């Protein structure tokens, strides 16, 4: 089994991390088992990277002239298809999906290797776009990524990304229309070509009955119609079907599910986002109502806290538990856990004097306080600061609930996706039992690994401790949901998995 090529620089390392998941996803569709999928993905990825390097070198030698080639991800995906065809010819067809084997021996597969003018118009139209435009179209339509994330990856202005995407869609439509007219076609198809262009330009235009009957029987004209009709939501399927040939719609569905699992329902252009359709005024009203509801809830909580503070407390265990504040706060709180200890109140000082338990001497390691966090003292994922000798505290008036007795609120999974001599790619997935308004995941590397790039989160590293903070588009995670992010890091000698994974300061179970 061939090893994956090592990235030559940081730009190529970013390319590897961006494309590998897509290649493996499509390879899994094309094969009959996970082992075969991994091998097919490796072989195709190595072949595709060689093609990318050759194309970029040719562009440099040609003094900046644009080479007609696919964007990086679809180029690597077509390498999966061609590698699968080579397996079929080389006697390894039994490792491929049976439907793919049938397709490889059909006329549909021959179109992708035949004369250029006979290839699908979507494939030719994507090749004809400028490289940056083609990347934008594929990431937004086929990979189902939200526009803010696409803009960040491509270095675009997030405020104008939607306008740029609409313009690129128009460019793609024009290329597909021209390629359709250039395609070899019979007299009947040619007679409908200009009518097809006119009908697909407007969402309100009715399709004549004779054209509908023709599209029902002519595959190539139907493919062109799907590329020309930008309204109706059929462009992603037309794009993946025209580029991949076999398994385009299945791949599209997988990428949509992967994006939803990675970004969650809070993604900016998800079903709950402002781009979901409807009146913008309604979205504004909903946002205002949400803010008002939060204000009302804050007032009610403050009033309840005031009422509780004025109530006379007895000596029961329940009262003592309330007084000690055993609730550490919701896991959605982005502040450190345990929170900073609040200043002692007069009643608490009197209670301490009555029980004979005063403040601990200076230099004593205090038990973690579980009161409200002081917002003036932000502390991302606090760690032990040196070694301190702890003294035995006085017997408390009521039993405390320690952090170790709390049920786990999160479960973390670490996946080593790929590794090469000087670096590796990995993903971290955390399932939470409680809803999150924001999140911060931290973990510790024991072998000197250093994170060089991270996506779907903002990264900071202090020695062996790595902290990943939610991006703007994936802060919200529902109860029972998952959050995920990936990264590229360097390593030397040993590459052990990280330890002590926490979510907003809570230790997560692993395994």
Secondary structure as UniProt FT lines:
FT   HELIX           10..30
FT   HELIX           34..61
FT   TURN            62..64
FT   HELIX           72..89
FT   TURN            90..91
FT   HELIX           93..95
FT   HELIX           98..104
FT   HELIX           107..111
FT   TURN            112..113
FT   HELIX           116..118
FT   HELIX           121..128
FT   HELIX           131..137
FT   HELIX           138..142
FT   HELIX           147..154
FT   TURN            158..160
FT   HELIX           161..182
FT   HELIX           187..201
FT   TURN            203..204
FT   HELIX           209..217
FT   HELIX           219..228
FT   TURN            231..232
FT   HELIX           235..244
FT   HELIX           248..263
FT   TURN            265..266
FT   TURN            268..269
FT   TURN            271..272
FT   HELIX           274..276
FT   HELIX           280..310
FT   HELIX           317..324
FT   TURN            331..332
FT   HELIX           346..355
FT   TURN            362..363
FT   TURN            375..376
FT   TURN            380..381
FT   HELIX           403..405
FT   STRAND          410..420
FT   TURN            421..422
FT   STRAND          423..432
FT   STRAND          440..444
FT   STRAND          450..455
FT   STRAND          457..462
FT   TURN            463..464
FT   STRAND          465..470
FT   TURN            472..473
FT   TURN            479..480
FT   STRAND          482..490
FT   STRAND          499..503
FT   TURN            504..505
FT   STRAND          506..507
FT   STRAND          509..510
//
